[in-house]
Amino acid sequence: MSGEHKGDAWAQPADPDHQSVDKPKPCFSLNGKTIWITGHTGMVGRALQRRLAGENCTLLTTDRQALDLTRQAEVEAFVGSARPDAIVVAAARVGGIQANMRDPVGFLSDNLAINLNIARAAHAADIDRVLFLGSSCIYPRDAAQPIGEDALLSGPLEPTNQWYAIAKIAAVKLAAAYREQHGRNYIAAMPTNLYGPFDNFDLDTGHVLPALLRKAHEARHRRESTFELWGTGTTRREFLHVDDCANALVLLLENYTSAEPINIGYGEDIALIELARLVCQTVGFAGAIALDPDRPDGTPRKLLDSGRLRQLGWRPRVTLARGLRQTYAWYREQLAREPA
Ligand SMILES: NC(=O)c1ccc[n+]([C@@H]2O[C@H](COP(=O)([O-])OP(=O)(O)OC[C@H]3O[C@@H](n4cnc5c(N)ncnc54)[C@H](OP(=O)(O)O)[C@@H]3O)[C@@H](O)[C@H]2O)c1
């Protein structure tokens, strides 16, 4: 059912932007510990494995076929016997606007079940360190920008992904409730939109950045004159490379001990039309971008205030332009591996 890993084959390129920071003394040391990374086949789970590969800790993973995290009894049985020292909840039902709108029940119930089952099982097995992952969609649609953690539950959610958001908010509160009632050191981190190797390039279920890379790539190869960008193009989004997110998650696992969620963001946002232009440059597509304003735009702007995380010494290292080049190179490698 479970495996022990030391990362996968994607090597992070040399990083010219790297800024070394003095590491604070950890409140949870990874040294000699066993960490269960749930969702290890996903984009974040894989980045965490790459990040932790060099640390003196053992990584535990479980395949969904053997352990479906929506099944409480199985989760409790696994956690009770494996007894990891810490759990990172990177497993989730994840998808873009279309996928959310098509299956509200699935996005709400699967994510509620995954988080609740893991929290209960961890507490029952006396595991004191759990890191839950939410996302910037937990904040109100019209939250003041940049969005601080204190905006949580201060207004109505964006309707298109409210189901997923409610499940993630429940996880934040679950972590806080276990802390308040049982003194558990459970925490919740809220990354902004992520991208990178092992992103989902499926046009139906994926997010906007990989979808644009794929559309531009296909338009170029089919020698088409345009590719489509949903919405008005004015919507602004913040994008963070998943390796930067993994660095932040490890820092938080080691150092963060508050009931408040903590944001993980790049610190700048970009209009989607500008992102589409950057994608065209990356891919080498010289045609036009056709807007489809009848499609939903989603929340007009979502820029996180990540000041709290920066105070812990974290900085993003991968610029959007460089991250796009890396991600596109990875995508092309995957296409080259597919049977003709
Ligand atoms: N991607 C983003 O832009 C983004 C932004 C902010 C926050 N996050 C958060 O980061 C976390 C990970 O996201 P991601 O992008 O890595 O997602 P992902 O690539 O879709 O990976 C999801 C992972 O969860 C696993 N999973 C889903 N349902 C499961 C179940 N019932 N039982 C066992 N495993 C299950 C999947 O396993 P299979 O391989 O078997 O499907 C996969 O390993 C999520 O909590 C998400 O909310 C992501």
The ligand as a Tripos MOL2 file, in Angstrom:
@<TRIPOS>MOLECULE
LIG
   48    52     1     0     0
SMALL
NO_CHARGES

@<TRIPOS>ATOM
      1 N1         -2.7400   23.3690   -8.4830 N.am      1 LIG1
      2 C1         -2.8980   24.5760   -7.9660 C.2       1 LIG1
      3 O1         -2.8710   25.5890   -8.6740 O.2       1 LIG1
      4 C2         -3.1340   24.7460   -6.4880 C.ar      1 LIG1
      5 C3         -3.2260   26.0600   -5.9890 C.ar      1 LIG1
      6 C4         -3.4490   26.2450   -4.6440 C.ar      1 LIG1
      7 C5         -3.6040   25.1540   -3.8200 C.ar      1 LIG1
      8 N2         -3.4920   23.8930   -4.3200 N.ar      1 LIG1
      9 C6         -3.7080   22.7880   -3.3940 C.3       1 LIG1
     10 O2         -2.6170   21.8910   -3.4310 O.3       1 LIG1
     11 C7         -3.0950   20.5700   -3.2230 C.3       1 LIG1
     12 C8         -2.5700   19.6760   -4.3280 C.3       1 LIG1
     13 O3         -2.9340   20.2000   -5.5920 O.3       1 LIG1
     14 P1         -2.3160   19.6020   -6.9530 P.3       1 LIG1
     15 O4         -2.3510   20.6970   -7.9360 O.co2     1 LIG1
     16 O5         -1.0730   18.8640   -6.6670 O.co2     1 LIG1
     17 O6         -3.4570   18.5760   -7.3500 O.3       1 LIG1
     18 P2         -3.3410   17.3090   -8.3290 P.3       1 LIG1
     19 O7         -2.1650   17.4210   -9.2220 O.co2     1 LIG1
     20 O8         -4.7040   17.1530   -8.9300 O.co2     1 LIG1
     21 O9         -3.0810   16.1090   -7.3220 O.3       1 LIG1
     22 C9         -4.0770   15.6770   -6.4640 C.3       1 LIG1
     23 C10        -3.5690   14.4650   -5.7390 C.3       1 LIG1
     24 O10        -4.5860   14.0360   -4.8280 O.3       1 LIG1
     25 C11        -4.8050   12.6520   -5.0290 C.3       1 LIG1
     26 N3         -6.1780   12.3110   -4.6820 N.ar      1 LIG1
     27 C12        -7.3120   12.9430   -5.0710 C.ar      1 LIG1
     28 N4         -8.3840   12.3200   -4.5460 N.ar      1 LIG1
     29 C13        -7.9030   11.2810   -3.8120 C.ar      1 LIG1
     30 C14        -8.5160   10.2590   -3.0390 C.ar      1 LIG1
     31 N5         -9.8500   10.1870   -2.9160 N.pl3     1 LIG1
     32 N6         -7.7220    9.3430   -2.4240 N.ar      1 LIG1
     33 C15        -6.3640    9.4110   -2.5650 C.ar      1 LIG1
     34 N7         -5.7320   10.3490   -3.2600 N.ar      1 LIG1
     35 C16        -6.4960   11.2710   -3.8990 C.ar      1 LIG1
     36 C17        -4.5180   12.4350   -6.4920 C.3       1 LIG1
     37 O11        -4.3100   11.0650   -6.7280 O.3       1 LIG1
     38 P3         -4.4830   10.4050   -8.2110 P.3       1 LIG1
     39 O12        -3.1700   10.5980   -8.8850 O.co2     1 LIG1
     40 O13        -4.8050    8.9960   -7.9250 O.co2     1 LIG1
     41 O14        -5.5890   11.1680   -8.8670 O.co2     1 LIG1
     42 C18        -3.2590   13.2830   -6.6480 C.3       1 LIG1
     43 O15        -2.1530   12.5900   -6.1510 O.3       1 LIG1
     44 C19        -4.6160   20.6660   -3.1610 C.3       1 LIG1
     45 O16        -5.0300   20.7030   -1.8240 O.3       1 LIG1
     46 C20        -4.9280   21.9890   -3.7760 C.3       1 LIG1
     47 O17        -6.0840   22.5700   -3.2360 O.3       1 LIG1
     48 C21        -3.2630   23.6650   -5.6360 C.ar      1 LIG1
@<TRIPOS>BOND
     1     1     2 1
     2     2     3 2
     3     2     4 1
     4     4     5 ar
     5     4    48 ar
     6     5     6 ar
     7     6     7 ar
     8     7     8 ar
     9     8     9 1
    10     8    48 ar
    11     9    10 1
    12     9    46 1
    13    10    11 1
    14    11    12 1
    15    11    44 1
    16    12    13 1
    17    13    14 1
    18    14    15 2
    19    14    16 1
    20    14    17 1
    21    17    18 1
    22    18    19 2
    23    18    20 1
    24    18    21 1
    25    21    22 1
    26    22    23 1
    27    23    24 1
    28    23    42 1
    29    24    25 1
    30    25    26 1
    31    25    36 1
    32    26    27 ar
    33    26    35 ar
    34    27    28 ar
    35    28    29 ar
    36    29    30 ar
    37    29    35 ar
    38    30    31 1
    39    30    32 ar
    40    32    33 ar
    41    33    34 ar
    42    34    35 ar
    43    36    37 1
    44    36    42 1
    45    37    38 1
    46    38    39 2
    47    38    40 1
    48    38    41 1
    49    42    43 1
    50    44    45 1
    51    44    46 1
    52    46    47 1
@<TRIPOS>SUBSTRUCTURE
     1 LIG1         1 GROUP 0 **** ****
